[in-house]
Amino acid sequence: MWSDAVNQANKQALLAWVKETGIQLVQVNGQRKYGGPPPGWIGDPPPPGSEVFIGKLPQDIYENKLIPLFQSVGKLYEFRLMMTFSGLNRGFAYAKYGNRRGAQIAIAALNSFEVQKGCPITVCRSTEKCELCVDGLSAAVEQGQLRMLLQEMTAGVLSISLYPSPSRKGGQLAVLKYNSHRAAAMAKKTLVEGHLGLCGQEIEVDWLKLDVKQRLRASLASAVPARLQPGVFEGGGPSQVPGEAETCPLPPARGVLDRLNALCKKQQLGPPVFLTKCVQATPAGWLRFWYQVVIPGYPSPFSGFLWLKADMSGMDGHAEAKNAIALQLLRTLGCLAV
């Protein structure tokens, strides 16, 4: 093929190096990868912040030069070189180290390093994006329905948030957060090539861009409803404000939590585990909490957001949130009359 003649000398040098070292390179989806994990790796994958981005690479340079260079400053977990159809590299790559310290050393030692005379490269922290934006969903799509579908099609989804679509009138936008950049990238590929099949809608899948994220945050910040009472949960997006008929005083915390624990015990699901984080506070005293509840025997966790306003009882905000979440779970499970 015509591409065989492009950069032939360096390709032959790469093949000789691979044969000599026994190193394994796997090419898939426009990139050539080493490791992830490498031979002999023991333990968990590296934490976020362990990967560096490598830019301004000469297109005729390959792993036989790059991997030894980046291994010289720390133990590599993975190295990915982006490739063209002609067999040249695309000018950039990613190196993931065993820990964050390795990435920091690589940036300090190799940023502006000349891999060829007159060719200094850029080495900086990789953003490792983990969030996707899915726009164009039908207004009828619910969070639970979307979660079940995504868990069948993708792996590693941590949370799903639904908002009114800023570009599709009457539609919804979903923000999907995954447990790693790799999981998010694979999910993006699957969702772009596949078909969600949600009410026949044509959807757009892309990385969550900063401007979109800021717009969504701004819309939430301006959406504190004056009629909300403590313990009322948000719906699918900031424009879906509960009415007065949906509000009610919270029963004593201990009673609600005991009832939820008793229900889980009766159904042999295991005790629920609550995670809460206060993500916003307003001058008027409203607190916005993110929550996730894991019930061991239930197929998927419950997660979302809630607004509450602390009362004068002195109860901690997280305790109030936990009480409100437990109440909502009992309602969702149909075990408490509304």
N, C-alpha and C positions, 0 to 999 in steps of 0.2 A: 504494500500500500504506500501512497505518497507520504504518509506520516512517518513511515519507517526511516525515511531519509533525513528527517528533522532531528538535529542535535544527536546524530548517530554516535559520535565518539563518547559523549557523556552517558548515553544510554548503555553503551557497552561497558563503561566503567562501573555503572550502577549494577549491572548484571553480575560482573566479576566480584564486586563487593558483597552482594547478596549470597553468592555461591561460597565465598571465602568465610563469611561470618555465620552463615546459616540463619540469618535473620529472616523473619517472615513479614512480607508486605502484602496487604490485601487492598485491592482497588474496588470501590463500590461508590455509586452515587456521586461521581465526579471528584472523588478524593482517594488518596492512597494512604493507608493507615498502618502504623506499627503499634503493637501493644493494645492496651485497653481491656484487660491487663497484659503486661509483658510476661514472658516465661518466668516462672519462679515467684510471681507476686503472691504474697500472703497478706490477708486482711481485707478491710473494706476499701472501696474506691476513695481517692483523695477528696478532701472537702472542697466546697466552693472557694474560689480565689486561688486555686493551685494551677490554673492554666494561663499561658501567655499567648498573645497574638503576635505573629511575626509578619511584618510587611516589607515592601520594597525589595523583594527577592528577585535576583536575576532569573529570567524564565528558563535558563538552560542549566540550572543547578538542581541536584537531586539529593535524596536521603543519604547517599554515601558520603556527602560533605556535611549535610545539616544535622543528622542524628548524632554523629560523634561530637560535633561542636556543642550541641545543646546538652548532651550527656556529660560533657566535661565540667559542667557547673552544678550538676545535681542528678539524682536518679529520676529517669523518665518513666512515667506511667503510660503515656500515649503520645504519639506524634502523628499529625495529620497534614499532609501536603495536598493542596487543591490542584487539580490537574485539568488540562484541556484535552480535546479529542486528538490533537496532534502529538500528544506526549510531552509537551512543555508544561511547566507548572504555571499556575495562574498568578503568581507573584505574591502569594501569601500562604501561611501555614499556622498551625496551632501546636503548641507543646504543653503537655500537662505533666506536672511534677508530682512526686509523692506527697508533698505538703505545700503549704503556702510559702514557707521559707524558701523552698527551692525556686518557686516562681519569682520571689523578690530578688534572689541572687541573680537569676537569669536576666532580669530587667536591668539590674545595676551593671552586670558584667558585659552584656551583649548588645544593649541598645546602642546604635550607631557603629557597631562593629562592621568592618569591611570584609564581607565574605569573598569578594573579588576586588581587585584594585579599582578604586573609584566607585564602589558599590556598597555604601553603608546601609545596613538594614534597620528597621524599626522593630523594637521589642517592647511591648507594653502589656498591661493587664488585660486579659480577655473579659468582655462583659458577661459572657455565659448566660445569654438570655434564656429565661424559663417561662415567659408568659406569651400566650397566643391570643389573638383577637379574631373572633368569628362573628362576622356581621351578616345581617340579612335573615336571621331566624324569624320564624313566625311568632306573632304575639301569643299564640296558643301553646308554645313550647314551655314546659315547666322544668325547673332545675333538676328534680328527681329523674324525669324522663331523659334529659340530656346527659346526666351523670351515668345512668345505666348504659346508654348508647356509647358514650366515650370510653367507658371501662371495657366494653366489648371490642372496640376498635383500636384503642391505644393503651399504653401502660404508663404508670407513674403520675396520673393526674392527682393533684393535691386539693385544688379548690376550683369552684365554678361560680362566677358572679354574673348575673344578668342585669342589663340596663336597657332602657329605650334606645333604639338605634338613632344615632345623630344624622345618618344619611338615608335611612329607609323609613319612610313614614309608616307608622303602625307596626314596625318590625322591632326586633330585639338584637342587641349585641351581647355576646358572651366573652368574658375574659377567663381564659383557662390558665391555671398555674400548674406547672409540672415540677417533679422533684429534681430534675437536672436539665442542663442544656441539651444533652443528647436525647433524653426522653421527649423534650419539647420539639426538637428538630425532627425526630422520627414521627411524632404525632402530626406535625405540620405536613410532612410528606404524605402520610396516610390520608389525612383529611383533604388535602388538595387533590390527590389522585382518586380518592374514593368518593362516596356519596352518602351524606348523613341521612338523607331520606326523611327529613323532618317537614312534614306537611307540604312537600313538593317545592320548597323554597330553594332559590339559587343563592348559595352562600359564598362569602369571600373569607379566606383564611390567610392571615399574615401575622408577623411578629407584632406584639403590642408596642406601638410607637409612643415616644415620650409625650408628644403633643396630645394624642388621644387619651393617654393616661391622665394628663393634667386636666383635660376637659372633663373627664369623668369625675375626678376628685373635686373639681370646682362645682360641678352640678350637685354632688353630694353635700358639699359644704353649705350650699345655699338652699338645701332642701329640708331643713329641720322644721317639721310641721308643728304649728302652734297648738293643735288639738291633741297631740299625742299624750298618752298617759304612760307611766312607768310600766315596762314589760311588754309593750306592743311591738311586734316584730315588723321589720320592713318586708315589703313584697318583692317582686322581681326586679324593681329598679327604683330610683329615687323619686320618680313621678307617681309611683303607686302609693299614695298616702292612705293609711287606714282611716275609716270614718269613725265617728263617735260611737256607733253601735258596736264596733269591734273592740272597744276598750273596756277594761274591767279592773277592779282593784286586785292586787296580788294577794293570795292567801299566805298564811305564815310559811316561811321558807322551809322549816324543818318538815312540815306536813307534806309539801309538794315533793321534796327530795326523797322522803321516806316512801311515798307512794310510787315514785318512779323506780326506786331501788327494789321495792317489793314486786313490782310488775316484771322487772328484768329477772329477778330471782325466780318468780313463778314460771316464767317462760324459758328458764335455764339459758338466758342470754349472757350472763355475766354482768358485773357491776359497771355502770356507765362511767366513763372518764371524761372530765370536762376540761377544755382549754379555752381560756378567755383572754383577750387583749384589748385594752382601751386604745382605740386608734384616732379618736377625735374628741375634743371638748369645746363647748361653745361658751361665750361670756354669760349666757343665760343659765348655765349650769347643766345643760344637756350633755350626756356622755354617749359616745357611739362605740359599741363593742363588737369586735369580731369574735365568733365562737366556733368551736368544733367539738362535737360529742361523739366519742367512739364507744359503741356498745359491742363487745367482743363477738357476740353471736349474731349480730345484724350484718347484712351483706355490705353496707357502705356507711361511712360516717355521716352525721348531720352537721351542716355548717351554714353560716350566713352572718348577718349583721343585725343588731338591734340598737334602738335608742332607748335610753332611760334617763330619768331625772332623780337624783338621790333624794330620799325623803329625810325627815328630821329624826329618824329612829337611831341614827348613828351606824347603821349597817354599812359595811364596806361595799363599794360599788361592784366589785367582782362577785361578792356574795349575792347582791341583788340581781346581777346579770345571770348568775347560775340558777337562782330561783325562777327567773322569768323564762329561761331556756327550758328548765325542767317542766314548767307549766305548759309551754308550747309543745314539747315532746309528748306529753300526756294527751293534749288535744289532737296532735297529729296521729297518734296511735289509737285515737277514738276511745280513750279510757277516762275522759273527764268531760263532763257536760259543759258546753260553752254558754 
